[in-house]
């Protein structure tokens, strides 16, 4: 079974830029993995941010962007705000099913 | 507006089954799919499977094969997730999420249903 790996925790300063990544144990992540990114704040359910690698939802703040970077799916936050402190989960389409990464806890400090 | 409203919290004994509902509104029910995801306490998200409301197509994660079933009531615009042979490891919050007709596009989520398995 495919294993999807994310950084367990990342710390960023307010106003800074940070990139979170999502890797697949089967090899390089491509657009065919249809990477989705979700934000989950403490005590809340997930909220969709990015779908199909780089597409934003109508409610996705402009400072969030998705891409492919070095064989991984990536989520970049530019101009980080304190409100961005949350867990970020990636989801990849793998062999006809879907697999979540373990999630990245983003701390804004 | 699009909404997915899930049923309330459940407490079950080990070995029992649980059925969680996800009522959709604000869009054409049969034109979209529903994914099911769960999150154990303090853990990440775990993918369970998806259901296509238009044609009853299903795909279950291998981790749940044999004890997970998705069904629908089109007139009630509701999808159901039933998990059987529960153990304490099934204690989690269960979520439904909408899949649009665009491949790879998950958007709206339900509020989550806590399920506790305990004797």
Interface residues (C-beta under 8 A of the other chain):
Chain A: X1 X34 X35 X36 X38 X40 X45 X46 X47 X48 X51 X52 X55 X57 X87 X89 X91 X93 X96 X97 X98 X99 X100 X101 X102 X103
Chain B: X35 X37 X44 X45 X46 X47 X49 X50 X59 X61 X62 X93 X95 X97 X102 X103 X104 X105 X106 X107 X108 X109 X110 X111 X112
